[in-house]
Amino acid sequence: MSLPSKNAIWRVLVTGGAGFVGSRLVRRIETDWENADVTVIDDFRSGDFKNLEGFRGELIANDLADIDLNKLIQANDFDAIFHLASITDTRVMDQRKMCWDNIESFKRLLEFARNRQIPITYASSAATYGIDGKVNVETDERKPANVYGFSKVQLENLAAKYLREPDLAGWKLNAVRYFNVYGPHEQHKGAMASMIYQLYLQMTGGKRPRVFKSGEQQRDFVHVDDAVQCTLLAMNSAKPGVFNTGSGEAKSFNDVIAQLNKALGLSLEAEYIDNPFPFFQPFTQADLSRSKAELGYEPKYYLETGIAQYVKWLQERS
Ligand SMILES: NC(=O)c1ccc[n+]([C@@H]2O[C@H](COP(=O)([O-])OP(=O)(O)OC[C@H]3O[C@@H](n4cnc5c(N)ncnc54)[C@H](O)[C@@H]3O)[C@@H](O)[C@H]2O)c1
């Protein structure tokens, strides 16, 4: 599908819509499409009702891995589905739970949508690449280092399996592999919120920012509004695919501290601590060639502008 015109009635289902990225996506859809009719499914295991302030659609507060969607809603009600619901706490070590909840949720959604082949854009993750320390292209081998990343690989495999069915070959099932997303509405995530927010809290709390020695580990930090932009564009893609969703630049924790100091008018020095994790990711960066060429994705934020915008947003609310 191509995205509808701005005054069209657009009927959209967003799973995980009370979460960080999902709620930002819901807000963007309801802002840009005044006649959008949005249904959110979220069981609030890691979401927050405050993220849905001003939401004007229907909320179904249920576990996606546990409901018969057809009994609650009709496939005919939707033009597009964005699937963001997932266990997002990467520290969850219960492998059965991580796999059951994440995979079963997606399977139920696929079965719900298959007859009408409603386009689905679903959240995958850079965690599918594992710890290989290089710039990742979508064709790289997937080597997840934790069960969270493993569950995302299974989502991609499941989508590919459906697309191998002859009558489903043209179905628009698109994965967006998010890198490190940061920005407004992640506050409810606590320890799972971005490193940028963790360092912001330390620095505005009067502490020196603490990072693992020597602060030179690099990440592809992507602003949530860019992640939302890429997610909407993926719904618009001409053919099914998997799309890296990052900023395209790798920045170090020291860079983050420098930008936070600048945005906050501080000059705090980092406190470097020993890293207790033997498998800490040294480097992530998204190669955006495919997302740019096939989706027309162009990130709007560099780290400096993204942090400046985010700090302004946080300070207006404190
Ligand atoms: N934030 C990131 O940096 C990042 C990076 C890579 C991938 N992702 C993916 O993006 C998506 C959104 O992540 P987020 O950062 O907004 O996390 P989040 O935890 O804020 O949002 C996830 C939402 O899904 C809901 N949920 C989880 N399982 C559910 C289920 N079975 N039924 C109904 N609701 C359920 C939660 O209550 C929550 O509101 C997730 O799929 C996540 O894996 C995020």
The ligand as a Gaussian input file, in Angstrom:
#p B3LYP/6-31G(d) Opt

LIG

0 1
 N       13.842000       1.035000      21.915000
 C       14.831000       0.450000      21.229000
 O       15.991000       0.898000      21.274000
 C       14.547000      -0.753000      20.373000
 C       15.625000      -1.334000      19.687000
 C       15.380000      -2.447000      18.905000
 C       14.098000      -2.952000      18.768000
 N       13.072000      -2.383000      19.468000
 C       11.729000      -2.959000      19.314000
 O       10.797000      -1.906000      19.107000
 C        9.541000      -2.251000      19.698000
 C        9.113000      -1.163000      20.646000
 O       10.056000      -1.087000      21.726000
 P        9.990000       0.043000      22.819000
 O       11.359000       0.555000      23.018000
 O        8.908000       0.982000      22.471000
 O        9.629000      -0.795000      24.127000
 P        8.426000      -0.677000      25.174000
 O        8.695000      -1.720000      26.195000
 O        8.278000       0.721000      25.625000
 O        7.161000      -1.056000      24.284000
 C        6.682000      -2.364000      24.096000
 C        5.192000      -2.367000      24.365000
 O        4.642000      -3.653000      24.035000
 C        3.758000      -4.045000      25.072000
 N        3.704000      -5.516000      25.042000
 C        4.745000      -6.364000      25.173000
 N        4.344000      -7.630000      24.997000
 C        3.004000      -7.579000      24.755000
 C        2.026000      -8.574000      24.482000
 N        2.321000      -9.882000      24.416000
 N        0.728000      -8.180000      24.292000
 C        0.402000      -6.860000      24.343000
 N        1.302000      -5.888000      24.586000
 C        2.594000      -6.238000      24.778000
 C        4.343000      -3.455000      26.341000
 O        3.399000      -3.305000      27.383000
 C        4.875000      -2.104000      25.828000
 O        3.903000      -1.088000      25.935000
 C        9.742000      -3.610000      20.355000
 O        9.304000      -4.617000      19.475000
 C       11.236000      -3.685000      20.542000
 O       11.696000      -5.022000      20.608000
 C       13.267000      -1.286000      20.260000

